[in-house]
Amino acid sequence: MPPMTIDSGKPVSILQGDFGHATVNLICRPLVAHAHAHYQFLFKVGDADCGFRVGAQECTLTGERAICLNP
């Protein structure tokens, strides 16, 4: 299996169960505004803190702070 590059567009890990599924994606580019029909949890596993705009609120993703979005 070739090494996974950051921002390859594919999850580097997928876990599926009765709860649904979870993926780990390595992303080094801005995310665009979009919507999902399911809850979204964002948490940082490394690198610099980053900011997200959720509606009108600015949120910072850090090693101590995750972001949870409901549909």
LUMLUMDREN-2810 file (N, C-alpha, C; in Angstrom, 1 decimal):
<atoms>
<atom><aa>M</aa><ch>A</ch><at>N</at><xx>0.9</xx><yy>-1.2</yy><zz>0.0</zz></atom>
<atom><aa>M</aa><ch>A</ch><at>CA</at><xx>0.0</xx><yy>0.0</yy><zz>0.0</zz></atom>
<atom><aa>M</aa><ch>A</ch><at>C</at><xx>0.9</xx><yy>1.2</yy><zz>0.0</zz></atom>
<atom><aa>P</aa><ch>A</ch><at>N</at><xx>0.7</xx><yy>2.2</yy><zz>-0.9</zz></atom>
<atom><aa>P</aa><ch>A</ch><at>CA</at><xx>1.5</xx><yy>3.4</yy><zz>-1.0</zz></atom>
<atom><aa>P</aa><ch>A</ch><at>C</at><xx>1.2</xx><yy>4.3</yy><zz>0.2</zz></atom>
<atom><aa>P</aa><ch>A</ch><at>N</at><xx>2.2</xx><yy>5.1</yy><zz>0.7</zz></atom>
<atom><aa>P</aa><ch>A</ch><at>CA</at><xx>2.0</xx><yy>6.0</yy><zz>1.8</zz></atom>
<atom><aa>P</aa><ch>A</ch><at>C</at><xx>0.9</xx><yy>7.0</yy><zz>1.5</zz></atom>
<atom><aa>M</aa><ch>A</ch><at>N</at><xx>0.1</xx><yy>7.3</yy><zz>2.6</zz></atom>
<atom><aa>M</aa><ch>A</ch><at>CA</at><xx>-0.9</xx><yy>8.3</yy><zz>2.5</zz></atom>
<atom><aa>M</aa><ch>A</ch><at>C</at><xx>-0.4</xx><yy>9.7</yy><zz>2.6</zz></atom>
<atom><aa>T</aa><ch>A</ch><at>N</at><xx>-0.7</xx><yy>10.5</yy><zz>1.6</zz></atom>
<atom><aa>T</aa><ch>A</ch><at>CA</at><xx>-0.3</xx><yy>11.9</yy><zz>1.7</zz></atom>
<atom><aa>T</aa><ch>A</ch><at>C</at><xx>-1.3</xx><yy>12.8</yy><zz>2.4</zz></atom>
<atom><aa>I</aa><ch>A</ch><at>N</at><xx>-0.9</xx><yy>13.8</yy><zz>3.0</zz></atom>
<atom><aa>I</aa><ch>A</ch><at>CA</at><xx>-1.9</xx><yy>14.7</yy><zz>3.6</zz></atom>
<atom><aa>I</aa><ch>A</ch><at>C</at><xx>-2.7</xx><yy>15.4</yy><zz>2.5</zz></atom>
<atom><aa>D</aa><ch>A</ch><at>N</at><xx>-4.0</xx><yy>15.4</yy><zz>2.8</zz></atom>
<atom><aa>D</aa><ch>A</ch><at>CA</at><xx>-5.0</xx><yy>16.0</yy><zz>1.9</zz></atom>
<atom><aa>D</aa><ch>A</ch><at>C</at><xx>-5.2</xx><yy>15.2</yy><zz>0.6</zz></atom>
<atom><aa>S</aa><ch>A</ch><at>N</at><xx>-5.1</xx><yy>13.9</yy><zz>0.7</zz></atom>
<atom><aa>S</aa><ch>A</ch><at>CA</at><xx>-5.2</xx><yy>13.1</yy><zz>-0.4</zz></atom>
<atom><aa>S</aa><ch>A</ch><at>C</at><xx>-6.7</xx><yy>13.0</yy><zz>-0.8</zz></atom>
<atom><aa>G</aa><ch>A</ch><at>N</at><xx>-7.6</xx><yy>13.5</yy><zz>0.0</zz></atom>
<atom><aa>G</aa><ch>A</ch><at>CA</at><xx>-9.0</xx><yy>13.4</yy><zz>-0.3</zz></atom>
<atom><aa>G</aa><ch>A</ch><at>C</at><xx>-9.7</xx><yy>12.1</yy><zz>0.1</zz></atom>
<atom><aa>K</aa><ch>A</ch><at>N</at><xx>-8.9</xx><yy>11.2</yy><zz>0.7</zz></atom>
<atom><aa>K</aa><ch>A</ch><at>CA</at><xx>-9.4</xx><yy>9.9</yy><zz>1.2</zz></atom>
<atom><aa>K</aa><ch>A</ch><at>C</at><xx>-9.2</xx><yy>9.8</yy><zz>2.7</zz></atom>
<atom><aa>P</aa><ch>A</ch><at>N</at><xx>-10.1</xx><yy>9.2</yy><zz>3.4</zz></atom>
<atom><aa>P</aa><ch>A</ch><at>CA</at><xx>-9.9</xx><yy>8.9</yy><zz>4.8</zz></atom>
<atom><aa>P</aa><ch>A</ch><at>C</at><xx>-8.7</xx><yy>8.0</yy><zz>5.0</zz></atom>
<atom><aa>V</aa><ch>A</ch><at>N</at><xx>-7.9</xx><yy>8.3</yy><zz>6.1</zz></atom>
<atom><aa>V</aa><ch>A</ch><at>CA</at><xx>-6.8</xx><yy>7.4</yy><zz>6.4</zz></atom>
<atom><aa>V</aa><ch>A</ch><at>C</at><xx>-7.2</xx><yy>6.3</yy><zz>7.4</zz></atom>
<atom><aa>S</aa><ch>A</ch><at>N</at><xx>-8.4</xx><yy>6.5</yy><zz>8.0</zz></atom>
<atom><aa>S</aa><ch>A</ch><at>CA</at><xx>-8.9</xx><yy>5.5</yy><zz>8.9</zz></atom>
<atom><aa>S</aa><ch>A</ch><at>C</at><xx>-10.4</xx><yy>5.5</yy><zz>8.9</zz></atom>
<atom><aa>I</aa><ch>A</ch><at>N</at><xx>-11.1</xx><yy>4.4</yy><zz>8.9</zz></atom>
<atom><aa>I</aa><ch>A</ch><at>CA</at><xx>-12.6</xx><yy>4.3</yy><zz>8.9</zz></atom>
<atom><aa>I</aa><ch>A</ch><at>C</at><xx>-13.0</xx><yy>3.3</yy><zz>10.0</zz></atom>
<atom><aa>L</aa><ch>A</ch><at>N</at><xx>-13.9</xx><yy>3.7</yy><zz>10.9</zz></atom>
<atom><aa>L</aa><ch>A</ch><at>CA</at><xx>-14.5</xx><yy>2.8</yy><zz>11.9</zz></atom>
<atom><aa>L</aa><ch>A</ch><at>C</at><xx>-16.0</xx><yy>2.8</yy><zz>11.7</zz></atom>
<atom><aa>Q</aa><ch>A</ch><at>N</at><xx>-16.6</xx><yy>1.6</yy><zz>11.6</zz></atom>
<atom><aa>Q</aa><ch>A</ch><at>CA</at><xx>-18.0</xx><yy>1.5</yy><zz>11.4</zz></atom>
<atom><aa>Q</aa><ch>A</ch><at>C</at><xx>-18.6</xx><yy>0.6</yy><zz>12.4</zz></atom>
<atom><aa>G</aa><ch>A</ch><at>N</at><xx>-19.8</xx><yy>1.0</yy><zz>12.9</zz></atom>
<atom><aa>G</aa><ch>A</ch><at>CA</at><xx>-20.5</xx><yy>0.1</yy><zz>13.9</zz></atom>
<atom><aa>G</aa><ch>A</ch><at>C</at><xx>-21.9</xx><yy>0.5</yy><zz>14.0</zz></atom>
<atom><aa>D</aa><ch>A</ch><at>N</at><xx>-22.6</xx><yy>0.1</yy><zz>15.0</zz></atom>
<atom><aa>D</aa><ch>A</ch><at>CA</at><xx>-24.0</xx><yy>0.4</yy><zz>15.2</zz></atom>
<atom><aa>D</aa><ch>A</ch><at>C</at><xx>-24.3</xx><yy>1.9</yy><zz>15.3</zz></atom>
<atom><aa>F</aa><ch>A</ch><at>N</at><xx>-23.3</xx><yy>2.6</yy><zz>15.8</zz></atom>
<atom><aa>F</aa><ch>A</ch><at>CA</at><xx>-23.4</xx><yy>4.1</yy><zz>16.0</zz></atom>
<atom><aa>F</aa><ch>A</ch><at>C</at><xx>-23.3</xx><yy>4.8</yy><zz>14.6</zz></atom>
<atom><aa>G</aa><ch>A</ch><at>N</at><xx>-22.9</xx><yy>4.2</yy><zz>13.6</zz></atom>
<atom><aa>G</aa><ch>A</ch><at>CA</at><xx>-22.7</xx><yy>4.8</yy><zz>12.3</zz></atom>
<atom><aa>G</aa><ch>A</ch><at>C</at><xx>-21.3</xx><yy>4.6</yy><zz>11.9</zz></atom>
<atom><aa>H</aa><ch>A</ch><at>N</at><xx>-20.6</xx><yy>5.7</yy><zz>11.4</zz></atom>
<atom><aa>H</aa><ch>A</ch><at>CA</at><xx>-19.2</xx><yy>5.5</yy><zz>11.0</zz></atom>
<atom><aa>H</aa><ch>A</ch><at>C</at><xx>-18.4</xx><yy>6.8</yy><zz>11.4</zz></atom>
<atom><aa>A</aa><ch>A</ch><at>N</at><xx>-17.1</xx><yy>6.6</yy><zz>11.6</zz></atom>
<atom><aa>A</aa><ch>A</ch><at>CA</at><xx>-16.2</xx><yy>7.7</yy><zz>11.9</zz></atom>
<atom><aa>A</aa><ch>A</ch><at>C</at><xx>-15.0</xx><yy>7.6</yy><zz>11.0</zz></atom>
<atom><aa>T</aa><ch>A</ch><at>N</at><xx>-14.5</xx><yy>8.7</yy><zz>10.5</zz></atom>
<atom><aa>T</aa><ch>A</ch><at>CA</at><xx>-13.3</xx><yy>8.7</yy><zz>9.6</zz></atom>
<atom><aa>T</aa><ch>A</ch><at>C</at><xx>-12.3</xx><yy>9.6</yy><zz>10.2</zz></atom>
<atom><aa>V</aa><ch>A</ch><at>N</at><xx>-11.0</xx><yy>9.4</yy><zz>9.9</zz></atom>
<atom><aa>V</aa><ch>A</ch><at>CA</at><xx>-9.9</xx><yy>10.3</yy><zz>10.1</zz></atom>
<atom><aa>V</aa><ch>A</ch><at>C</at><xx>-9.4</xx><yy>10.8</yy><zz>8.8</zz></atom>
<atom><aa>N</aa><ch>A</ch><at>N</at><xx>-9.5</xx><yy>12.1</yy><zz>8.6</zz></atom>
<atom><aa>N</aa><ch>A</ch><at>CA</at><xx>-9.0</xx><yy>12.7</yy><zz>7.4</zz></atom>
<atom><aa>N</aa><ch>A</ch><at>C</at><xx>-7.9</xx><yy>13.7</yy><zz>7.7</zz></atom>
<atom><aa>L</aa><ch>A</ch><at>N</at><xx>-6.8</xx><yy>13.7</yy><zz>7.0</zz></atom>
<atom><aa>L</aa><ch>A</ch><at>CA</at><xx>-5.7</xx><yy>14.6</yy><zz>7.2</zz></atom>
<atom><aa>L</aa><ch>A</ch><at>C</at><xx>-5.9</xx><yy>15.7</yy><zz>6.1</zz></atom>
<atom><aa>I</aa><ch>A</ch><at>N</at><xx>-6.2</xx><yy>17.0</yy><zz>6.6</zz></atom>
<atom><aa>I</aa><ch>A</ch><at>CA</at><xx>-6.5</xx><yy>18.1</yy><zz>5.7</zz></atom>
<atom><aa>I</aa><ch>A</ch><at>C</at><xx>-5.6</xx><yy>19.3</yy><zz>6.0</zz></atom>
<atom><aa>C</aa><ch>A</ch><at>N</at><xx>-5.0</xx><yy>19.8</yy><zz>5.0</zz></atom>
<atom><aa>C</aa><ch>A</ch><at>CA</at><xx>-4.2</xx><yy>21.0</yy><zz>5.2</zz></atom>
<atom><aa>C</aa><ch>A</ch><at>C</at><xx>-4.7</xx><yy>22.2</yy><zz>4.3</zz></atom>
<atom><aa>R</aa><ch>A</ch><at>N</at><xx>-5.9</xx><yy>22.2</yy><zz>4.0</zz></atom>
<atom><aa>R</aa><ch>A</ch><at>CA</at><xx>-6.5</xx><yy>23.3</yy><zz>3.2</zz></atom>
<atom><aa>R</aa><ch>A</ch><at>C</at><xx>-7.8</xx><yy>23.8</yy><zz>3.9</zz></atom>
<atom><aa>P</aa><ch>A</ch><at>N</at><xx>-8.3</xx><yy>24.9</yy><zz>3.5</zz></atom>
<atom><aa>P</aa><ch>A</ch><at>CA</at><xx>-9.5</xx><yy>25.4</yy><zz>4.1</zz></atom>
<atom><aa>P</aa><ch>A</ch><at>C</at><xx>-10.7</xx><yy>24.5</yy><zz>3.7</zz></atom>
<atom><aa>L</aa><ch>A</ch><at>N</at><xx>-11.7</xx><yy>24.4</yy><zz>4.7</zz></atom>
<atom><aa>L</aa><ch>A</ch><at>CA</at><xx>-12.9</xx><yy>23.7</yy><zz>4.4</zz></atom>
<atom><aa>L</aa><ch>A</ch><at>C</at><xx>-13.9</xx><yy>24.7</yy><zz>3.8</zz></atom>
<atom><aa>V</aa><ch>A</ch><at>N</at><xx>-14.7</xx><yy>24.2</yy><zz>2.9</zz></atom>
<atom><aa>V</aa><ch>A</ch><at>CA</at><xx>-15.8</xx><yy>25.1</yy><zz>2.4</zz></atom>
<atom><aa>V</aa><ch>A</ch><at>C</at><xx>-17.1</xx><yy>24.9</yy><zz>3.2</zz></atom>
<atom><aa>A</aa><ch>A</ch><at>N</at><xx>-17.9</xx><yy>25.9</yy><zz>3.2</zz></atom>
<atom><aa>A</aa><ch>A</ch><at>CA</at><xx>-19.2</xx><yy>25.7</yy><zz>3.9</zz></atom>
<atom><aa>A</aa><ch>A</ch><at>C</at><xx>-20.0</xx><yy>24.6</yy><zz>3.2</zz></atom>
<atom><aa>H</aa><ch>A</ch><at>N</at><xx>-20.6</xx><yy>23.7</yy><zz>4.0</zz></atom>
<atom><aa>H</aa><ch>A</ch><at>CA</at><xx>-21.4</xx><yy>22.6</yy><zz>3.5</zz></atom>
<atom><aa>H</aa><ch>A</ch><at>C</at><xx>-22.2</xx><yy>22.0</yy><zz>4.7</zz></atom>
<atom><aa>A</aa><ch>A</ch><at>N</at><xx>-23.1</xx><yy>21.2</yy><zz>4.3</zz></atom>
<atom><aa>A</aa><ch>A</ch><at>CA</at><xx>-24.0</xx><yy>20.6</yy><zz>5.4</zz></atom>
<atom><aa>A</aa><ch>A</ch><at>C</at><xx>-24.0</xx><yy>19.1</yy><zz>5.3</zz></atom>
<atom><aa>H</aa><ch>A</ch><at>N</at><xx>-24.3</xx><yy>18.5</yy><zz>6.4</zz></atom>
<atom><aa>H</aa><ch>A</ch><at>CA</at><xx>-24.4</xx><yy>17.0</yy><zz>6.5</zz></atom>
<atom><aa>H</aa><ch>A</ch><at>C</at><xx>-25.7</xx><yy>16.7</yy><zz>7.2</zz></atom>
<atom><aa>A</aa><ch>A</ch><at>N</at><xx>-26.3</xx><yy>15.5</yy><zz>7.0</zz></atom>
<atom><aa>A</aa><ch>A</ch><at>CA</at><xx>-27.5</xx><yy>15.1</yy><zz>7.7</zz></atom>
<atom><aa>A</aa><ch>A</ch><at>C</at><xx>-27.2</xx><yy>14.4</yy><zz>9.0</zz></atom>
<atom><aa>H</aa><ch>A</ch><at>N</at><xx>-25.9</xx><yy>14.4</yy><zz>9.4</zz></atom>
<atom><aa>H</aa><ch>A</ch><at>CA</at><xx>-25.5</xx><yy>13.7</yy><zz>10.6</zz></atom>
<atom><aa>H</aa><ch>A</ch><at>C</at><xx>-24.7</xx><yy>14.6</yy><zz>11.5</zz></atom>
<atom><aa>Y</aa><ch>A</ch><at>N</at><xx>-24.6</xx><yy>14.3</yy><zz>12.8</zz></atom>
<atom><aa>Y</aa><ch>A</ch><at>CA</at><xx>-23.7</xx><yy>15.1</yy><zz>13.6</zz></atom>
<atom><aa>Y</aa><ch>A</ch><at>C</at><xx>-22.3</xx><yy>15.0</yy><zz>13.1</zz></atom>
<atom><aa>Q</aa><ch>A</ch><at>N</at><xx>-21.5</xx><yy>16.1</yy><zz>13.3</zz></atom>
<atom><aa>Q</aa><ch>A</ch><at>CA</at><xx>-20.1</xx><yy>16.1</yy><zz>12.9</zz></atom>
<atom><aa>Q</aa><ch>A</ch><at>C</at><xx>-19.3</xx><yy>16.5</yy><zz>14.2</zz></atom>
<atom><aa>F</aa><ch>A</ch><at>N</at><xx>-18.2</xx><yy>15.8</yy><zz>14.4</zz></atom>
<atom><aa>F</aa><ch>A</ch><at>CA</at><xx>-17.3</xx><yy>16.1</yy><zz>15.5</zz></atom>
<atom><aa>F</aa><ch>A</ch><at>C</at><xx>-15.9</xx><yy>16.4</yy><zz>14.9</zz></atom>
<atom><aa>L</aa><ch>A</ch><at>N</at><xx>-15.4</xx><yy>17.5</yy><zz>15.2</zz></atom>
<atom><aa>L</aa><ch>A</ch><at>CA</at><xx>-14.1</xx><yy>17.9</yy><zz>14.7</zz></atom>
<atom><aa>L</aa><ch>A</ch><at>C</at><xx>-13.1</xx><yy>17.9</yy><zz>15.9</zz></atom>
<atom><aa>F</aa><ch>A</ch><at>N</at><xx>-12.0</xx><yy>17.2</yy><zz>15.8</zz></atom>
<atom><aa>F</aa><ch>A</ch><at>CA</at><xx>-11.0</xx><yy>17.3</yy><zz>16.8</zz></atom>
<atom><aa>F</aa><ch>A</ch><at>C</at><xx>-9.6</xx><yy>17.3</yy><zz>16.2</zz></atom>
<atom><aa>K</aa><ch>A</ch><at>N</at><xx>-8.7</xx><yy>17.9</yy><zz>16.8</zz></atom>
<atom><aa>K</aa><ch>A</ch><at>CA</at><xx>-7.4</xx><yy>18.1</yy><zz>16.3</zz></atom>
<atom><aa>K</aa><ch>A</ch><at>C</at><xx>-6.5</xx><yy>17.0</yy><zz>16.8</zz></atom>
<atom><aa>V</aa><ch>A</ch><at>N</at><xx>-5.7</xx><yy>16.4</yy><zz>15.9</zz></atom>
<atom><aa>V</aa><ch>A</ch><at>CA</at><xx>-4.8</xx><yy>15.3</yy><zz>16.3</zz></atom>
<atom><aa>V</aa><ch>A</ch><at>C</at><xx>-3.3</xx><yy>15.8</yy><zz>16.2</zz></atom>
<atom><aa>G</aa><ch>A</ch><at>N</at><xx>-3.1</xx><yy>17.0</yy><zz>15.7</zz></atom>
<atom><aa>G</aa><ch>A</ch><at>CA</at><xx>-1.8</xx><yy>17.6</yy><zz>15.6</zz></atom>
<atom><aa>G</aa><ch>A</ch><at>C</at><xx>-1.8</xx><yy>18.9</yy><zz>14.8</zz></atom>
<atom><aa>D</aa><ch>A</ch><at>N</at><xx>-0.6</xx><yy>19.4</yy><zz>14.7</zz></atom>
<atom><aa>D</aa><ch>A</ch><at>CA</at><xx>-0.3</xx><yy>20.7</yy><zz>13.9</zz></atom>
<atom><aa>D</aa><ch>A</ch><at>C</at><xx>-0.9</xx><yy>21.9</yy><zz>14.7</zz></atom>
<atom><aa>A</aa><ch>A</ch><at>N</at><xx>-1.1</xx><yy>23.0</yy><zz>14.0</zz></atom>
<atom><aa>A</aa><ch>A</ch><at>CA</at><xx>-1.5</xx><yy>24.3</yy><zz>14.6</zz></atom>
<atom><aa>A</aa><ch>A</ch><at>C</at><xx>-3.0</xx><yy>24.3</yy><zz>14.8</zz></atom>
<atom><aa>D</aa><ch>A</ch><at>N</at><xx>-3.4</xx><yy>25.2</yy><zz>15.8</zz></atom>
<atom><aa>D</aa><ch>A</ch><at>CA</at><xx>-4.8</xx><yy>25.4</yy><zz>16.0</zz></atom>
<atom><aa>D</aa><ch>A</ch><at>C</at><xx>-5.3</xx><yy>26.1</yy><zz>14.8</zz></atom>
<atom><aa>C</aa><ch>A</ch><at>N</at><xx>-6.7</xx><yy>25.9</yy><zz>14.6</zz></atom>
<atom><aa>C</aa><ch>A</ch><at>CA</at><xx>-7.3</xx><yy>26.6</yy><zz>13.4</zz></atom>
<atom><aa>C</aa><ch>A</ch><at>C</at><xx>-8.7</xx><yy>27.0</yy><zz>13.7</zz></atom>
<atom><aa>G</aa><ch>A</ch><at>N</at><xx>-9.1</xx><yy>28.0</yy><zz>13.0</zz></atom>
<atom><aa>G</aa><ch>A</ch><at>CA</at><xx>-10.4</xx><yy>28.6</yy><zz>13.2</zz></atom>
<atom><aa>G</aa><ch>A</ch><at>C</at><xx>-11.5</xx><yy>28.1</yy><zz>12.2</zz></atom>
<atom><aa>F</aa><ch>A</ch><at>N</at><xx>-12.7</xx><yy>28.1</yy><zz>12.7</zz></atom>
<atom><aa>F</aa><ch>A</ch><at>CA</at><xx>-13.8</xx><yy>27.7</yy><zz>11.9</zz></atom>
<atom><aa>F</aa><ch>A</ch><at>C</at><xx>-14.9</xx><yy>28.7</yy><zz>12.1</zz></atom>
<atom><aa>R</aa><ch>A</ch><at>N</at><xx>-15.7</xx><yy>29.1</yy><zz>11.1</zz></atom>
<atom><aa>R</aa><ch>A</ch><at>CA</at><xx>-16.9</xx><yy>29.9</yy><zz>11.3</zz></atom>
<atom><aa>R</aa><ch>A</ch><at>C</at><xx>-18.1</xx><yy>28.9</yy><zz>11.3</zz></atom>
<atom><aa>V</aa><ch>A</ch><at>N</at><xx>-18.9</xx><yy>28.9</yy><zz>12.4</zz></atom>
<atom><aa>V</aa><ch>A</ch><at>CA</at><xx>-20.1</xx><yy>28.1</yy><zz>12.5</zz></atom>
<atom><aa>V</aa><ch>A</ch><at>C</at><xx>-21.2</xx><yy>29.0</yy><zz>12.6</zz></atom>
<atom><aa>G</aa><ch>A</ch><at>N</at><xx>-22.0</xx><yy>29.2</yy><zz>11.5</zz></atom>
<atom><aa>G</aa><ch>A</ch><at>CA</at><xx>-23.0</xx><yy>30.2</yy><zz>11.5</zz></atom>
<atom><aa>G</aa><ch>A</ch><at>C</at><xx>-22.3</xx><yy>31.6</yy><zz>11.6</zz></atom>
<atom><aa>A</aa><ch>A</ch><at>N</at><xx>-22.7</xx><yy>32.4</yy><zz>12.6</zz></atom>
<atom><aa>A</aa><ch>A</ch><at>CA</at><xx>-22.1</xx><yy>33.7</yy><zz>12.8</zz></atom>
<atom><aa>A</aa><ch>A</ch><at>C</at><xx>-21.0</xx><yy>33.6</yy><zz>13.9</zz></atom>
<atom><aa>Q</aa><ch>A</ch><at>N</at><xx>-20.7</xx><yy>32.4</yy><zz>14.4</zz></atom>
<atom><aa>Q</aa><ch>A</ch><at>CA</at><xx>-19.8</xx><yy>32.3</yy><zz>15.6</zz></atom>
<atom><aa>Q</aa><ch>A</ch><at>C</at><xx>-18.4</xx><yy>31.8</yy><zz>15.1</zz></atom>
<atom><aa>E</aa><ch>A</ch><at>N</at><xx>-17.4</xx><yy>32.4</yy><zz>15.6</zz></atom>
<atom><aa>E</aa><ch>A</ch><at>CA</at><xx>-16.0</xx><yy>32.0</yy><zz>15.3</zz></atom>
<atom><aa>E</aa><ch>A</ch><at>C</at><xx>-15.6</xx><yy>31.0</yy><zz>16.4</zz></atom>
<atom><aa>C</aa><ch>A</ch><at>N</at><xx>-15.1</xx><yy>29.8</yy><zz>15.9</zz></atom>
<atom><aa>C</aa><ch>A</ch><at>CA</at><xx>-14.7</xx><yy>28.7</yy><zz>16.8</zz></atom>
<atom><aa>C</aa><ch>A</ch><at>C</at><xx>-13.3</xx><yy>28.4</yy><zz>16.5</zz></atom>
<atom><aa>T</aa><ch>A</ch><at>N</at><xx>-12.5</xx><yy>28.1</yy><zz>17.6</zz></atom>
<atom><aa>T</aa><ch>A</ch><at>CA</at><xx>-11.1</xx><yy>27.7</yy><zz>17.4</zz></atom>
<atom><aa>T</aa><ch>A</ch><at>C</at><xx>-11.0</xx><yy>26.2</yy><zz>17.8</zz></atom>
<atom><aa>L</aa><ch>A</ch><at>N</at><xx>-10.4</xx><yy>25.4</yy><zz>16.9</zz></atom>
<atom><aa>L</aa><ch>A</ch><at>CA</at><xx>-10.1</xx><yy>24.0</yy><zz>17.1</zz></atom>
<atom><aa>L</aa><ch>A</ch><at>C</at><xx>-8.7</xx><yy>23.9</yy><zz>17.7</zz></atom>
<atom><aa>T</aa><ch>A</ch><at>N</at><xx>-8.6</xx><yy>23.4</yy><zz>18.9</zz></atom>
<atom><aa>T</aa><ch>A</ch><at>CA</at><xx>-7.3</xx><yy>23.3</yy><zz>19.6</zz></atom>
<atom><aa>T</aa><ch>A</ch><at>C</at><xx>-7.1</xx><yy>21.9</yy><zz>20.1</zz></atom>
<atom><aa>G</aa><ch>A</ch><at>N</at><xx>-6.0</xx><yy>21.6</yy><zz>20.8</zz></atom>
<atom><aa>G</aa><ch>A</ch><at>CA</at><xx>-5.8</xx><yy>20.4</yy><zz>21.4</zz></atom>
<atom><aa>G</aa><ch>A</ch><at>C</at><xx>-6.7</xx><yy>20.1</yy><zz>22.6</zz></atom>
<atom><aa>E</aa><ch>A</ch><at>N</at><xx>-7.3</xx><yy>21.2</yy><zz>23.1</zz></atom>
<atom><aa>E</aa><ch>A</ch><at>CA</at><xx>-8.2</xx><yy>21.1</yy><zz>24.3</zz></atom>
<atom><aa>E</aa><ch>A</ch><at>C</at><xx>-9.6</xx><yy>21.3</yy><zz>23.9</zz></atom>
<atom><aa>R</aa><ch>A</ch><at>N</at><xx>-9.9</xx><yy>21.8</yy><zz>22.7</zz></atom>
<atom><aa>R</aa><ch>A</ch><at>CA</at><xx>-11.3</xx><yy>22.1</yy><zz>22.4</zz></atom>
<atom><aa>R</aa><ch>A</ch><at>C</at><xx>-11.7</xx><yy>21.5</yy><zz>21.0</zz></atom>
<atom><aa>A</aa><ch>A</ch><at>N</at><xx>-12.8</xx><yy>20.7</yy><zz>21.1</zz></atom>
<atom><aa>A</aa><ch>A</ch><at>CA</at><xx>-13.3</xx><yy>20.1</yy><zz>19.9</zz></atom>
<atom><aa>A</aa><ch>A</ch><at>C</at><xx>-14.5</xx><yy>20.9</yy><zz>19.4</zz></atom>
<atom><aa>I</aa><ch>A</ch><at>N</at><xx>-15.0</xx><yy>20.6</yy><zz>18.2</zz></atom>
<atom><aa>I</aa><ch>A</ch><at>CA</at><xx>-16.2</xx><yy>21.3</yy><zz>17.7</zz></atom>
<atom><aa>I</aa><ch>A</ch><at>C</at><xx>-17.2</xx><yy>20.2</yy><zz>17.3</zz></atom>
<atom><aa>C</aa><ch>A</ch><at>N</at><xx>-18.4</xx><yy>20.4</yy><zz>17.8</zz></atom>
<atom><aa>C</aa><ch>A</ch><at>CA</at><xx>-19.5</xx><yy>19.4</yy><zz>17.5</zz></atom>
<atom><aa>C</aa><ch>A</ch><at>C</at><xx>-20.6</xx><yy>20.2</yy><zz>16.8</zz></atom>
<atom><aa>L</aa><ch>A</ch><at>N</at><xx>-21.0</xx><yy>19.7</yy><zz>15.7</zz></atom>
<atom><aa>L</aa><ch>A</ch><at>CA</at><xx>-22.1</xx><yy>20.4</yy><zz>14.9</zz></atom>
<atom><aa>L</aa><ch>A</ch><at>C</at><xx>-23.3</xx><yy>19.4</yy><zz>14.7</zz></atom>
<atom><aa>N</aa><ch>A</ch><at>N</at><xx>-24.4</xx><yy>19.9</yy><zz>14.9</zz></atom>
<atom><aa>N</aa><ch>A</ch><at>CA</at><xx>-25.6</xx><yy>19.1</yy><zz>14.7</zz></atom>
<atom><aa>N</aa><ch>A</ch><at>C</at><xx>-26.2</xx><yy>19.5</yy><zz>13.4</zz></atom>
<atom><aa>P</aa><ch>A</ch><at>N</at><xx>-27.0</xx><yy>18.5</yy><zz>12.8</zz></atom>
<atom><aa>P</aa><ch>A</ch><at>CA</at><xx>-27.5</xx><yy>18.8</yy><zz>11.4</zz></atom>
<atom><aa>P</aa><ch>A</ch><at>C</at><xx>-28.6</xx><yy>19.9</yy><zz>11.4</zz></atom>
</atoms>
